Each structure stands twice: as structure tokens, then as C-alpha cells.
Amino acid sequence: MPITPEELKKLRTKLGLTQEEAAKVVHVSKRTWVSWEIKRGLDNYRKMPEGLIELLCIKKNIKYKTLDNEIHIV
């Protein structure tokens, strides 16, 4: 299962990052990052692209694996 908005927020806070700081890590605007943390089904919700999840993991030394072209945090 791909990372959920709730898991993304939990991961970001565990890393001690604000939304703005996390957005800078993957080279997007804060507004874009916020849209990834919004609960599914709400108007502004957007799924974080797998490549950017992988970039976040690489830059922050987070263990992950790829299954069926989806990133899974270990």
C-alpha cells in the first residue's frame, strides 16, 4: 500500500521537519506538500509521486523498498 497522508505527516514530524522544510527537501512548494498531507477524498488532496517519496527517503536516509512500483517505508 502506498504511503497515506497520515503516514506522510507522521514521517515528516518524526524527522523534525516543518511542511516548508520537507517541501524544500523534495524541491516543491509548501502548498504542494500540504496537498499531500490532506486526507483522501477532500478537494485539495493529491497523491505524492513515488519518485518524490523515494527522493525524501534517500535524502533523509530512510529505509524503504519498492514493490509493484510503489515505495514502502521499512
Predicted model as a PDB file, atoms N, CA, C, CB and O in Angstrom, pLDDT in the B-factor column:
MODEL        1                                                                  
ATOM      1  N   MET A   1       0.852  -1.186   0.000  1.00 56.00           N  
ATOM      2  CA  MET A   1       0.000   0.000   0.000  1.00 56.00           C  
ATOM      3  C   MET A   1       0.891   1.240   0.000  1.00 56.00           C  
ATOM      4  CB  MET A   1      -0.966   0.003   1.232  1.00 56.00           C  
ATOM      5  O   MET A   1       1.843   1.316   0.777  1.00 56.00           O  
ATOM      6  N   PRO A   2       0.596   2.200  -0.851  1.00 69.00           N  
ATOM      7  CA  PRO A   2       1.406   3.425  -0.878  1.00 69.00           C  
ATOM      8  C   PRO A   2       1.229   4.213   0.417  1.00 69.00           C  
ATOM      9  CB  PRO A   2       1.024   4.303  -2.092  1.00 69.00           C  
ATOM     10  O   PRO A   2       0.292   3.986   1.182  1.00 69.00           O  
ATOM     11  N   ILE A   3       2.142   5.132   0.639  1.00 85.00           N  
ATOM     12  CA  ILE A   3       2.111   5.940   1.853  1.00 85.00           C  
ATOM     13  C   ILE A   3       0.841   6.796   1.886  1.00 85.00           C  
ATOM     14  CB  ILE A   3       3.370   6.835   1.941  1.00 85.00           C  
ATOM     15  O   ILE A   3       0.473   7.416   0.889  1.00 85.00           O  
ATOM     16  N   THR A   4       0.186   6.819   3.034  1.00 89.00           N  
ATOM     17  CA  THR A   4      -1.043   7.599   3.190  1.00 89.00           C  
ATOM     18  C   THR A   4      -0.688   9.014   3.650  1.00 89.00           C  
ATOM     19  CB  THR A   4      -2.013   6.914   4.203  1.00 89.00           C  
ATOM     20  O   THR A   4       0.425   9.251   4.118  1.00 89.00           O  
ATOM     21  N   PRO A   5      -1.624   9.951   3.522  1.00 93.00           N  
ATOM     22  CA  PRO A   5      -1.359  11.304   4.017  1.00 93.00           C  
ATOM     23  C   PRO A   5      -1.009  11.317   5.507  1.00 93.00           C  
ATOM     24  CB  PRO A   5      -2.568  12.195   3.766  1.00 93.00           C  
ATOM     25  O   PRO A   5      -0.150  12.086   5.938  1.00 93.00           O  
ATOM     26  N   GLU A   6      -1.666  10.478   6.279  1.00 94.00           N  
ATOM     27  CA  GLU A   6      -1.399  10.421   7.714  1.00 94.00           C  
ATOM     28  C   GLU A   6       0.013   9.893   7.993  1.00 94.00           C  
ATOM     29  CB  GLU A   6      -2.443   9.535   8.413  1.00 94.00           C  
ATOM     30  O   GLU A   6       0.706  10.394   8.878  1.00 94.00           O  
ATOM     31  N   GLU A   7       0.430   8.874   7.225  1.00 92.00           N  
ATOM     32  CA  GLU A   7       1.780   8.330   7.390  1.00 92.00           C  
ATOM     33  C   GLU A   7       2.832   9.341   6.968  1.00 92.00           C  
ATOM     34  CB  GLU A   7       1.942   7.041   6.584  1.00 92.00           C  
ATOM     35  O   GLU A   7       3.891   9.438   7.587  1.00 92.00           O  
ATOM     36  N   LEU A   8       2.542  10.092   5.917  1.00 94.00           N  
ATOM     37  CA  LEU A   8       3.472  11.110   5.452  1.00 94.00           C  
ATOM     38  C   LEU A   8       3.670  12.180   6.520  1.00 94.00           C  
ATOM     39  CB  LEU A   8       2.969  11.742   4.146  1.00 94.00           C  
ATOM     40  O   LEU A   8       4.798  12.591   6.792  1.00 94.00           O  
ATOM     41  N   LYS A   9       2.585  12.624   7.117  1.00 96.00           N  
ATOM     42  CA  LYS A   9       2.673  13.632   8.170  1.00 96.00           C  
ATOM     43  C   LYS A   9       3.443  13.086   9.369  1.00 96.00           C  
ATOM     44  CB  LYS A   9       1.267  14.088   8.600  1.00 96.00           C  
ATOM     45  O   LYS A   9       4.276  13.787   9.943  1.00 96.00           O  
ATOM     46  N   LYS A  10       3.172  11.845   9.748  1.00 94.00           N  
ATOM     47  CA  LYS A  10       3.863  11.217  10.873  1.00 94.00           C  
ATOM     48  C   LYS A  10       5.358  11.110  10.587  1.00 94.00           C  
ATOM     49  CB  LYS A  10       3.272   9.823  11.163  1.00 94.00           C  
ATOM     50  O   LYS A  10       6.181  11.374  11.464  1.00 94.00           O  
ATOM     51  N   LEU A  11       5.708  10.721   9.359  1.00 94.00           N  
ATOM     52  CA  LEU A  11       7.107  10.624   8.968  1.00 94.00           C  
ATOM     53  C   LEU A  11       7.787  11.985   9.025  1.00 94.00           C  
ATOM     54  CB  LEU A  11       7.227  10.034   7.566  1.00 94.00           C  
ATOM     55  O   LEU A  11       8.896  12.107   9.544  1.00 94.00           O  
ATOM     56  N   ARG A  12       7.130  12.999   8.498  1.00 95.00           N  
ATOM     57  CA  ARG A  12       7.699  14.361   8.497  1.00 95.00           C  
ATOM     58  C   ARG A  12       7.944  14.843   9.913  1.00 95.00           C  
ATOM     59  CB  ARG A  12       6.766  15.342   7.765  1.00 95.00           C  
ATOM     60  O   ARG A  12       9.010  15.383  10.209  1.00 95.00           O  
ATOM     61  N   THR A  13       6.969  14.656  10.793  1.00 96.00           N  
ATOM     62  CA  THR A  13       7.144  15.125  12.177  1.00 96.00           C  
ATOM     63  C   THR A  13       8.212  14.319  12.898  1.00 96.00           C  
ATOM     64  CB  THR A  13       5.819  15.038  12.948  1.00 96.00           C  
ATOM     65  O   THR A  13       8.942  14.861  13.729  1.00 96.00           O  
ATOM     66  N   LYS A  14       8.312  13.024  12.587  1.00 94.00           N  
ATOM     67  CA  LYS A  14       9.364  12.196  13.179  1.00 94.00           C  
ATOM     68  C   LYS A  14      10.746  12.705  12.765  1.00 94.00           C  
ATOM     69  CB  LYS A  14       9.190  10.720  12.760  1.00 94.00           C  
ATOM     70  O   LYS A  14      11.700  12.637  13.540  1.00 94.00           O  
ATOM     71  N   LEU A  15      10.840  13.209  11.546  1.00 95.00           N  
ATOM     72  CA  LEU A  15      12.100  13.771  11.054  1.00 95.00           C  
ATOM     73  C   LEU A  15      12.362  15.168  11.612  1.00 95.00           C  
ATOM     74  CB  LEU A  15      12.091  13.819   9.532  1.00 95.00           C  
ATOM     75  O   LEU A  15      13.445  15.724  11.425  1.00 95.00           O  
ATOM     76  N   GLY A  16      11.364  15.733  12.298  1.00 97.00           N  
ATOM     77  CA  GLY A  16      11.522  17.066  12.875  1.00 97.00           C  
ATOM     78  C   GLY A  16      11.445  18.182  11.850  1.00 97.00           C  
ATOM     79  O   GLY A  16      12.036  19.245  12.041  1.00 97.00           O  
ATOM     80  N   LEU A  17      10.722  17.949  10.765  1.00 97.00           N  
ATOM     81  CA  LEU A  17      10.622  18.936   9.694  1.00 97.00           C  
ATOM     82  C   LEU A  17       9.263  19.622   9.690  1.00 97.00           C  
ATOM     83  CB  LEU A  17      10.873  18.278   8.347  1.00 97.00           C  
ATOM     84  O   LEU A  17       8.238  19.002   9.972  1.00 97.00           O  
ATOM     85  N   THR A  18       9.271  20.906   9.369  1.00 98.00           N  
ATOM     86  CA  THR A  18       8.020  21.604   9.102  1.00 98.00           C  
ATOM     87  C   THR A  18       7.585  21.221   7.690  1.00 98.00           C  
ATOM     88  CB  THR A  18       8.178  23.169   9.259  1.00 98.00           C  
ATOM     89  O   THR A  18       8.351  20.612   6.944  1.00 98.00           O  
ATOM     90  N   GLN A  19       6.371  21.576   7.331  1.00 98.00           N  
ATOM     91  CA  GLN A  19       5.922  21.314   5.965  1.00 98.00           C  
ATOM     92  C   GLN A  19       6.801  22.057   4.963  1.00 98.00           C  
ATOM     93  CB  GLN A  19       4.448  21.724   5.791  1.00 98.00           C  
ATOM     94  O   GLN A  19       7.134  21.519   3.907  1.00 98.00           O  
ATOM     95  N   GLU A  20       7.170  23.273   5.288  1.00 98.00           N  
ATOM     96  CA  GLU A  20       8.018  24.059   4.388  1.00 98.00           C  
ATOM     97  C   GLU A  20       9.393  23.421   4.219  1.00 98.00           C  
ATOM     98  CB  GLU A  20       8.167  25.488   4.913  1.00 98.00           C  
ATOM     99  O   GLU A  20       9.916  23.354   3.107  1.00 98.00           O  
ATOM    100  N   GLU A  21       9.979  22.953   5.316  1.00 98.00           N  
ATOM    101  CA  GLU A  21      11.299  22.313   5.244  1.00 98.00           C  
ATOM    102  C   GLU A  21      11.229  21.013   4.441  1.00 98.00           C  
ATOM    103  CB  GLU A  21      11.842  22.032   6.662  1.00 98.00           C  
ATOM    104  O   GLU A  21      12.109  20.736   3.626  1.00 98.00           O  
ATOM    105  N   ALA A  22      10.193  20.226   4.671  1.00 98.00           N  
ATOM    106  CA  ALA A  22      10.028  18.967   3.938  1.00 98.00           C  
ATOM    107  C   ALA A  22       9.852  19.245   2.443  1.00 98.00           C  
ATOM    108  CB  ALA A  22       8.813  18.170   4.486  1.00 98.00           C  
ATOM    109  O   ALA A  22      10.403  18.534   1.603  1.00 98.00           O  
ATOM    110  N   ALA A  23       9.092  20.273   2.127  1.00 98.00           N  
ATOM    111  CA  ALA A  23       8.881  20.638   0.725  1.00 98.00           C  
ATOM    112  C   ALA A  23      10.204  20.990   0.047  1.00 98.00           C  
ATOM    113  CB  ALA A  23       7.904  21.819   0.620  1.00 98.00           C  
ATOM    114  O   ALA A  23      10.429  20.621  -1.106  1.00 98.00           O  
ATOM    115  N   LYS A  24      11.068  21.693   0.751  1.00 98.00           N  
ATOM    116  CA  LYS A  24      12.366  22.070   0.191  1.00 98.00           C  
ATOM    117  C   LYS A  24      13.237  20.850  -0.079  1.00 98.00           C  
ATOM    118  CB  LYS A  24      13.090  23.023   1.132  1.00 98.00           C  
ATOM    119  O   LYS A  24      14.005  20.835  -1.041  1.00 98.00           O  
ATOM    120  N   VAL A  25      13.122  19.820   0.771  1.00 97.00           N  
ATOM    121  CA  VAL A  25      13.914  18.603   0.581  1.00 97.00           C  
ATOM    122  C   VAL A  25      13.626  17.975  -0.777  1.00 97.00           C  
ATOM    123  CB  VAL A  25      13.626  17.592   1.701  1.00 97.00           C  
ATOM    124  O   VAL A  25      14.542  17.487  -1.440  1.00 97.00           O  
ATOM    125  N   VAL A  26      12.357  17.984  -1.200  1.00 97.00           N  
ATOM    126  CA  VAL A  26      11.980  17.345  -2.473  1.00 97.00           C  
ATOM    127  C   VAL A  26      11.704  18.364  -3.582  1.00 97.00           C  
ATOM    128  CB  VAL A  26      10.747  16.469  -2.268  1.00 97.00           C  
ATOM    129  O   VAL A  26      11.169  18.017  -4.636  1.00 97.00           O  
ATOM    130  N   HIS A  27      12.071  19.618  -3.335  1.00 97.00           N  
ATOM    131  CA  HIS A  27      12.012  20.681  -4.356  1.00 97.00           C  
ATOM    132  C   HIS A  27      10.601  20.974  -4.866  1.00 97.00           C  
ATOM    133  CB  HIS A  27      12.882  20.304  -5.523  1.00 97.00           C  
ATOM    134  O   HIS A  27      10.370  21.052  -6.072  1.00 97.00           O  
ATOM    135  N   VAL A  28       9.667  21.134  -3.936  1.00 98.00           N  
ATOM    136  CA  VAL A  28       8.302  21.543  -4.278  1.00 98.00           C  
ATOM    137  C   VAL A  28       7.900  22.696  -3.369  1.00 98.00           C  
ATOM    138  CB  VAL A  28       7.297  20.347  -4.143  1.00 98.00           C  
ATOM    139  O   VAL A  28       8.602  23.022  -2.412  1.00 98.00           O  
ATOM    140  N   SER A  29       6.764  23.308  -3.678  1.00 98.00           N  
ATOM    141  CA  SER A  29       6.275  24.395  -2.828  1.00 98.00           C  
ATOM    142  C   SER A  29       5.630  23.830  -1.571  1.00 98.00           C  
ATOM    143  CB  SER A  29       5.271  25.281  -3.595  1.00 98.00           C  
ATOM    144  O   SER A  29       5.241  22.663  -1.528  1.00 98.00           O  
ATOM    145  N   LYS A  30       5.522  24.670  -0.553  1.00 97.00           N  
ATOM    146  CA  LYS A  30       4.847  24.254   0.674  1.00 97.00           C  
ATOM    147  C   LYS A  30       3.402  23.872   0.361  1.00 97.00           C  
ATOM    148  CB  LYS A  30       4.895  25.382   1.740  1.00 97.00           C  
ATOM    149  O   LYS A  30       2.877  22.909   0.920  1.00 97.00           O  
ATOM    150  N   ARG A  31       2.774  24.608  -0.512  1.00 95.00           N  
ATOM    151  CA  ARG A  31       1.379  24.335  -0.875  1.00 95.00           C  
ATOM    152  C   ARG A  31       1.219  22.922  -1.442  1.00 95.00           C  
ATOM    153  CB  ARG A  31       0.882  25.371  -1.898  1.00 95.00           C  
ATOM    154  O   ARG A  31       0.250  22.227  -1.136  1.00 95.00           O  
ATOM    155  N   THR A  32       2.176  22.510  -2.268  1.00 96.00           N  
ATOM    156  CA  THR A  32       2.139  21.154  -2.820  1.00 96.00           C  
ATOM    157  C   THR A  32       2.278  20.125  -1.708  1.00 96.00           C  
ATOM    158  CB  THR A  32       3.253  20.960  -3.868  1.00 96.00           C  
ATOM    159  O   THR A  32       1.535  19.145  -1.665  1.00 96.00           O  
ATOM    160  N   TRP A  33       3.237  20.351  -0.804  1.00 97.00           N  
ATOM    161  CA  TRP A  33       3.418  19.407   0.308  1.00 97.00           C  
ATOM    162  C   TRP A  33       2.138  19.299   1.141  1.00 97.00           C  
ATOM    163  CB  TRP A  33       4.602  19.847   1.205  1.00 97.00           C  
ATOM    164  O   TRP A  33       1.713  18.201   1.500  1.00 97.00           O  
ATOM    165  N   VAL A  34       1.541  20.427   1.438  1.00 95.00           N  
ATOM    166  CA  VAL A  34       0.301  20.434   2.222  1.00 95.00           C  
ATOM    167  C   VAL A  34      -0.763  19.579   1.534  1.00 95.00           C  
ATOM    168  CB  VAL A  34      -0.216  21.885   2.417  1.00 95.00           C  
ATOM    169  O   VAL A  34      -1.495  18.849   2.201  1.00 95.00           O  
ATOM    170  N   SER A  35      -0.853  19.663   0.213  1.00 94.00           N  
ATOM    171  CA  SER A  35      -1.861  18.883  -0.515  1.00 94.00           C  
ATOM    172  C   SER A  35      -1.626  17.384  -0.381  1.00 94.00           C  
ATOM    173  CB  SER A  35      -1.864  19.272  -1.988  1.00 94.00           C  
ATOM    174  O   SER A  35      -2.573  16.605  -0.492  1.00 94.00           O  
ATOM    175  N   TRP A  36      -0.391  16.965  -0.147  1.00 95.00           N  
ATOM    176  CA  TRP A  36      -0.095  15.548   0.040  1.00 95.00           C  
ATOM    177  C   TRP A  36      -0.511  15.055   1.426  1.00 95.00           C  
ATOM    178  CB  TRP A  36       1.389  15.295  -0.173  1.00 95.00           C  
ATOM    179  O   TRP A  36      -0.755  13.863   1.614  1.00 95.00           O  
ATOM    180  N   GLU A  37      -0.593  15.962   2.388  1.00 95.00           N  
ATOM    181  CA  GLU A  37      -0.962  15.578   3.754  1.00 95.00           C  
ATOM    182  C   GLU A  37      -2.460  15.702   4.016  1.00 95.00           C  
ATOM    183  CB  GLU A  37      -0.205  16.428   4.750  1.00 95.00           C  
ATOM    184  O   GLU A  37      -2.929  15.323   5.089  1.00 95.00           O  
ATOM    185  N   ILE A  38      -3.213  16.224   3.057  1.00 93.00           N  
ATOM    186  CA  ILE A  38      -4.660  16.355   3.226  1.00 93.00           C  
ATOM    187  C   ILE A  38      -5.303  14.983   3.077  1.00 93.00           C  
ATOM    188  CB  ILE A  38      -5.258  17.360   2.196  1.00 93.00           C  
ATOM    189  O   ILE A  38      -4.903  14.193   2.222  1.00 93.00           O  
ATOM    190  N   LYS A  39      -6.287  14.704   3.902  1.00 86.00           N  
ATOM    191  CA  LYS A  39      -6.960  13.405   3.855  1.00 86.00           C  
ATOM    192  C   LYS A  39      -7.544  13.135   2.480  1.00 86.00           C  
ATOM    193  CB  LYS A  39      -8.059  13.337   4.909  1.00 86.00           C  
ATOM    194  O   LYS A  39      -8.051  14.034   1.809  1.00 86.00           O  
ATOM    195  N   ARG A  40      -7.461  11.881   2.081  1.00 79.00           N  
ATOM    196  CA  ARG A  40      -8.018  11.460   0.787  1.00 79.00           C  
ATOM    197  C   ARG A  40      -9.498  11.793   0.725  1.00 79.00           C  
ATOM    198  CB  ARG A  40      -7.801   9.944   0.557  1.00 79.00           C  
ATOM    199  O   ARG A  40     -10.212  11.701   1.723  1.00 79.00           O  
ATOM    200  N   GLY A  41      -9.940  12.178  -0.446  1.00 79.00           N  
ATOM    201  CA  GLY A  41     -11.344  12.490  -0.646  1.00 79.00           C  
ATOM    202  C   GLY A  41     -11.662  13.968  -0.514  1.00 79.00           C  
ATOM    203  O   GLY A  41     -12.705  14.414  -0.993  1.00 79.00           O  
ATOM    204  N   LEU A  42     -10.792  14.740   0.124  1.00 79.00           N  
ATOM    205  CA  LEU A  42     -11.015  16.178   0.218  1.00 79.00           C  
ATOM    206  C   LEU A  42     -10.569  16.836  -1.090  1.00 79.00           C  
ATOM    207  CB  LEU A  42     -10.249  16.786   1.437  1.00 79.00           C  
ATOM    208  O   LEU A  42      -9.738  16.298  -1.821  1.00 79.00           O  
ATOM    209  N   ASP A  43     -11.136  18.001  -1.364  1.00 79.00           N  
ATOM    210  CA  ASP A  43     -10.930  18.671  -2.650  1.00 79.00           C  
ATOM    211  C   ASP A  43      -9.463  18.883  -3.033  1.00 79.00           C  
ATOM    212  CB  ASP A  43     -11.616  19.990  -2.625  1.00 79.00           C  
ATOM    213  O   ASP A  43      -9.097  18.678  -4.190  1.00 79.00           O  
ATOM    214  N   ASN A  44      -8.632  19.283  -2.096  1.00 80.00           N  
ATOM    215  CA  ASN A  44      -7.246  19.634  -2.422  1.00 80.00           C  
ATOM    216  C   ASN A  44      -6.268  18.466  -2.313  1.00 80.00           C  
ATOM    217  CB  ASN A  44      -6.787  20.737  -1.522  1.00 80.00           C  
ATOM    218  O   ASN A  44      -5.068  18.655  -2.510  1.00 80.00           O  
ATOM    219  N   TYR A  45      -6.758  17.258  -2.003  1.00 83.00           N  
ATOM    220  CA  TYR A  45      -5.873  16.104  -1.844  1.00 83.00           C  
ATOM    221  C   TYR A  45      -5.175  15.760  -3.159  1.00 83.00           C  
ATOM    222  CB  TYR A  45      -6.665  14.891  -1.334  1.00 83.00           C  
ATOM    223  O   TYR A  45      -5.787  15.742  -4.227  1.00 83.00           O  
ATOM    224  N   ARG A  46      -3.876  15.490  -3.046  1.00 90.00           N  
ATOM    225  CA  ARG A  46      -3.081  14.990  -4.172  1.00 90.00           C  
ATOM    226  C   ARG A  46      -2.163  13.898  -3.636  1.00 90.00           C  
ATOM    227  CB  ARG A  46      -2.252  16.147  -4.862  1.00 90.00           C  
ATOM    228  O   ARG A  46      -1.664  13.998  -2.515  1.00 90.00           O  
ATOM    229  N   LYS A  47      -1.942  12.867  -4.425  1.00 89.00           N  
ATOM    230  CA  LYS A  47      -1.036  11.789  -4.040  1.00 89.00           C  
ATOM    231  C   LYS A  47       0.403  12.215  -4.318  1.00 89.00           C  
ATOM    232  CB  LYS A  47      -1.378  10.477  -4.799  1.00 89.00           C  
ATOM    233  O   LYS A  47       0.705  12.740  -5.390  1.00 89.00           O  
ATOM    234  N   MET A  48       1.276  11.989  -3.360  1.00 92.00           N  
ATOM    235  CA  MET A  48       2.691  12.306  -3.545  1.00 92.00           C  
ATOM    236  C   MET A  48       3.277  11.335  -4.561  1.00 92.00           C  
ATOM    237  CB  MET A  48       3.469  12.236  -2.192  1.00 92.00           C  
ATOM    238  O   MET A  48       3.124  10.124  -4.407  1.00 92.00           O  
ATOM    239  N   PRO A  49       3.943  11.837  -5.593  1.00 92.00           N  
ATOM    240  CA  PRO A  49       4.540  10.948  -6.594  1.00 92.00           C  
ATOM    241  C   PRO A  49       5.586  10.013  -5.971  1.00 92.00           C  
ATOM    242  CB  PRO A  49       5.182  11.777  -7.717  1.00 92.00           C  
ATOM    243  O   PRO A  49       6.355  10.407  -5.094  1.00 92.00           O  
ATOM    244  N   GLU A  50       5.589   8.780  -6.446  1.00 90.00           N  
ATOM    245  CA  GLU A  50       6.510   7.769  -5.909  1.00 90.00           C  
ATOM    246  C   GLU A  50       7.968   8.224  -5.976  1.00 90.00           C  
ATOM    247  CB  GLU A  50       6.347   6.458  -6.670  1.00 90.00           C  
ATOM    248  O   GLU A  50       8.739   7.976  -5.049  1.00 90.00           O  
ATOM    249  N   GLY A  51       8.344   8.882  -7.059  1.00 92.00           N  
ATOM    250  CA  GLY A  51       9.726   9.342  -7.202  1.00 92.00           C  
ATOM    251  C   GLY A  51      10.131  10.342  -6.126  1.00 92.00           C  
ATOM    252  O   GLY A  51      11.283  10.364  -5.692  1.00 92.00           O  
ATOM    253  N   LEU A  52       9.181  11.166  -5.699  1.00 95.00           N  
ATOM    254  CA  LEU A  52       9.500  12.148  -4.657  1.00 95.00           C  
ATOM    255  C   LEU A  52       9.514  11.497  -3.275  1.00 95.00           C  
ATOM    256  CB  LEU A  52       8.486  13.305  -4.683  1.00 95.00           C  
ATOM    257  O   LEU A  52      10.249  11.938  -2.391  1.00 95.00           O  
ATOM    258  N   ILE A  53       8.714  10.460  -3.082  1.00 93.00           N  
ATOM    259  CA  ILE A  53       8.804   9.707  -1.829  1.00 93.00           C  
ATOM    260  C   ILE A  53      10.187   9.072  -1.740  1.00 93.00           C  
ATOM    261  CB  ILE A  53       7.683   8.617  -1.740  1.00 93.00           C  
ATOM    262  O   ILE A  53      10.833   9.098  -0.692  1.00 93.00           O  
ATOM    263  N   GLU A  54      10.631   8.498  -2.867  1.00 93.00           N  
ATOM    264  CA  GLU A  54      11.951   7.875  -2.896  1.00 93.00           C  
ATOM    265  C   GLU A  54      13.049   8.914  -2.657  1.00 93.00           C  
ATOM    266  CB  GLU A  54      12.176   7.161  -4.239  1.00 93.00           C  
ATOM    267  O   GLU A  54      14.004   8.642  -1.930  1.00 93.00           O  
ATOM    268  N   LEU A  55      12.926  10.089  -3.255  1.00 96.00           N  
ATOM    269  CA  LEU A  55      13.904  11.158  -3.044  1.00 96.00           C  
ATOM    270  C   LEU A  55      13.976  11.552  -1.576  1.00 96.00           C  
ATOM    271  CB  LEU A  55      13.554  12.380  -3.897  1.00 96.00           C  
ATOM    272  O   LEU A  55      15.069  11.724  -1.034  1.00 96.00           O  
ATOM    273  N   LEU A  56      12.829  11.697  -0.929  1.00 95.00           N  
ATOM    274  CA  LEU A  56      12.792  12.025   0.502  1.00 95.00           C  
ATOM    275  C   LEU A  56      13.518  10.951   1.306  1.00 95.00           C  
ATOM    276  CB  LEU A  56      11.330  12.169   0.996  1.00 95.00           C  
ATOM    277  O   LEU A  56      14.309  11.262   2.196  1.00 95.00           O  
ATOM    278  N   CYS A  57      13.245   9.683   0.990  1.00 94.00           N  
ATOM    279  CA  CYS A  57      13.886   8.573   1.703  1.00 94.00           C  
ATOM    280  C   CYS A  57      15.400   8.591   1.512  1.00 94.00           C  
ATOM    281  CB  CYS A  57      13.317   7.232   1.226  1.00 94.00           C  
ATOM    282  O   CYS A  57      16.150   8.399   2.469  1.00 94.00           O  
ATOM    283  N   ILE A  58      15.842   8.817   0.297  1.00 96.00           N  
ATOM    284  CA  ILE A  58      17.275   8.842   0.013  1.00 96.00           C  
ATOM    285  C   ILE A  58      17.952   9.993   0.755  1.00 96.00           C  
ATOM    286  CB  ILE A  58      17.521   8.965  -1.500  1.00 96.00           C  
ATOM    287  O   ILE A  58      18.983   9.802   1.401  1.00 96.00           O  
ATOM    288  N   LYS A  59      17.371  11.182   0.660  1.00 97.00           N  
ATOM    289  CA  LYS A  59      17.996  12.361   1.267  1.00 97.00           C  
ATOM    290  C   LYS A  59      17.981  12.318   2.789  1.00 97.00           C  
ATOM    291  CB  LYS A  59      17.298  13.613   0.795  1.00 97.00           C  
ATOM    292  O   LYS A  59      18.866  12.881   3.434  1.00 97.00           O  
ATOM    293  N   LYS A  60      16.986  11.657   3.364  1.00 96.00           N  
ATOM    294  CA  LYS A  60      16.870  11.619   4.827  1.00 96.00           C  
ATOM    295  C   LYS A  60      17.262  10.259   5.407  1.00 96.00           C  
ATOM    296  CB  LYS A  60      15.447  11.958   5.245  1.00 96.00           C  
ATOM    297  O   LYS A  60      17.011   9.980   6.579  1.00 96.00           O  
ATOM    298  N   ASN A  61      17.884   9.413   4.571  1.00 96.00           N  
ATOM    299  CA  ASN A  61      18.395   8.118   4.995  1.00 96.00           C  
ATOM    300  C   ASN A  61      17.316   7.251   5.659  1.00 96.00           C  
ATOM    301  CB  ASN A  61      19.555   8.316   5.949  1.00 96.00           C  
ATOM    302  O   ASN A  61      17.519   6.693   6.738  1.00 96.00           O  
ATOM    303  N   ILE A  62      16.182   7.156   4.995  1.00 94.00           N  
ATOM    304  CA  ILE A  62      15.058   6.362   5.480  1.00 94.00           C  
ATOM    305  C   ILE A  62      15.059   5.049   4.699  1.00 94.00           C  
ATOM    306  CB  ILE A  62      13.687   7.132   5.317  1.00 94.00           C  
ATOM    307  O   ILE A  62      15.141   5.055   3.471  1.00 94.00           O  
ATOM    308  N   LYS A  63      14.968   3.935   5.405  1.00 93.00           N  
ATOM    309  CA  LYS A  63      14.941   2.642   4.730  1.00 93.00           C  
ATOM    310  C   LYS A  63      13.591   2.445   4.062  1.00 93.00           C  
ATOM    311  CB  LYS A  63      15.231   1.494   5.721  1.00 93.00           C  
ATOM    312  O   LYS A  63      12.542   2.713   4.649  1.00 93.00           O  
ATOM    313  N   TYR A  64      13.640   1.972   2.827  1.00 90.00           N  
ATOM    314  CA  TYR A  64      12.420   1.732   2.060  1.00 90.00           C  
ATOM    315  C   TYR A  64      12.653   0.588   1.095  1.00 90.00           C  
ATOM    316  CB  TYR A  64      11.978   3.003   1.301  1.00 90.00           C  
ATOM    317  O   TYR A  64      13.789   0.184   0.849  1.00 90.00           O  
ATOM    318  N   LYS A  65      11.567   0.075   0.554  1.00 88.00           N  
ATOM    319  CA  LYS A  65      11.670  -0.918  -0.505  1.00 88.00           C  
ATOM    320  C   LYS A  65      10.619  -0.606  -1.557  1.00 88.00           C  
ATOM    321  CB  LYS A  65      11.494  -2.362   0.052  1.00 88.00           C  
ATOM    322  O   LYS A  65       9.617   0.052  -1.274  1.00 88.00           O  
ATOM    323  N   THR A  66      10.855  -1.080  -2.764  1.00 87.00           N  
ATOM    324  CA  THR A  66       9.928  -0.855  -3.870  1.00 87.00           C  
ATOM    325  C   THR A  66       9.225  -2.170  -4.187  1.00 87.00           C  
ATOM    326  CB  THR A  66      10.671  -0.299  -5.128  1.00 87.00           C  
ATOM    327  O   THR A  66       9.876  -3.179  -4.460  1.00 87.00           O  
ATOM    328  N   LEU A  67       7.908  -2.154  -4.150  1.00 84.00           N  
ATOM    329  CA  LEU A  67       7.088  -3.308  -4.506  1.00 84.00           C  
ATOM    330  C   LEU A  67       6.037  -2.851  -5.502  1.00 84.00           C  
ATOM    331  CB  LEU A  67       6.426  -3.953  -3.244  1.00 84.00           C  
ATOM    332  O   LEU A  67       5.290  -1.910  -5.230  1.00 84.00           O  
ATOM    333  N   ASP A  68       5.974  -3.502  -6.641  1.00 83.00           N  
ATOM    334  CA  ASP A  68       4.979  -3.146  -7.663  1.00 83.00           C  
ATOM    335  C   ASP A  68       5.011  -1.659  -7.999  1.00 83.00           C  
ATOM    336  CB  ASP A  68       3.580  -3.533  -7.194  1.00 83.00           C  
ATOM    337  O   ASP A  68       3.964  -1.026  -8.135  1.00 83.00           O  
ATOM    338  N   ASN A  69       6.209  -1.105  -8.133  1.00 80.00           N  
ATOM    339  CA  ASN A  69       6.426   0.310  -8.472  1.00 80.00           C  
ATOM    340  C   ASN A  69       5.876   1.276  -7.423  1.00 80.00           C  
ATOM    341  CB  ASN A  69       5.791   0.616  -9.807  1.00 80.00           C  
ATOM    342  O   ASN A  69       5.582   2.428  -7.742  1.00 80.00           O  
ATOM    343  N   GLU A  70       5.736   0.824  -6.185  1.00 83.00           N  
ATOM    344  CA  GLU A  70       5.321   1.698  -5.096  1.00 83.00           C  
ATOM    345  C   GLU A  70       6.365   1.634  -3.985  1.00 83.00           C  
ATOM    346  CB  GLU A  70       3.915   1.298  -4.561  1.00 83.00           C  
ATOM    347  O   GLU A  70       6.926   0.576  -3.697  1.00 83.00           O  
ATOM    348  N   ILE A  71       6.613   2.787  -3.369  1.00 83.00           N  
ATOM    349  CA  ILE A  71       7.589   2.882  -2.288  1.00 83.00           C  
ATOM    350  C   ILE A  71       6.904   2.499  -0.982  1.00 83.00           C  
ATOM    351  CB  ILE A  71       8.200   4.319  -2.201  1.00 83.00           C  
ATOM    352  O   ILE A  71       5.794   2.946  -0.693  1.00 83.00           O  
ATOM    353  N   HIS A  72       7.581   1.667  -0.200  1.00 84.00           N  
ATOM    354  CA  HIS A  72       7.090   1.264   1.116  1.00 84.00           C  
ATOM    355  C   HIS A  72       8.184   1.544   2.132  1.00 84.00           C  
ATOM    356  CB  HIS A  72       6.672  -0.245   1.137  1.00 84.00           C  
ATOM    357  O   HIS A  72       9.311   1.070   1.988  1.00 84.00           O  
ATOM    358  N   ILE A  73       7.849   2.316   3.159  1.00 85.00           N  
ATOM    359  CA  ILE A  73       8.811   2.629   4.215  1.00 85.00           C  
ATOM    360  C   ILE A  73       8.986   1.371   5.062  1.00 85.00           C  
ATOM    361  CB  ILE A  73       8.335   3.854   5.093  1.00 85.00           C  
ATOM    362  O   ILE A  73       8.011   0.717   5.432  1.00 85.00           O  
ATOM    363  N   VAL A  74      10.246   1.044   5.365  1.00 83.00           N  
ATOM    364  CA  VAL A  74      10.535  -0.169   6.146  1.00 83.00           C  
ATOM    365  C   VAL A  74      10.543   0.147   7.620  1.00 83.00           C  
ATOM    366  CB  VAL A  74      11.881  -0.784   5.734  1.00 83.00           C  
ATOM    367  O   VAL A  74      10.767  -0.742   8.441  1.00 83.00           O  
TER     368      VAL A  74                                                      
ENDMDL                                                                          
END                                                                             
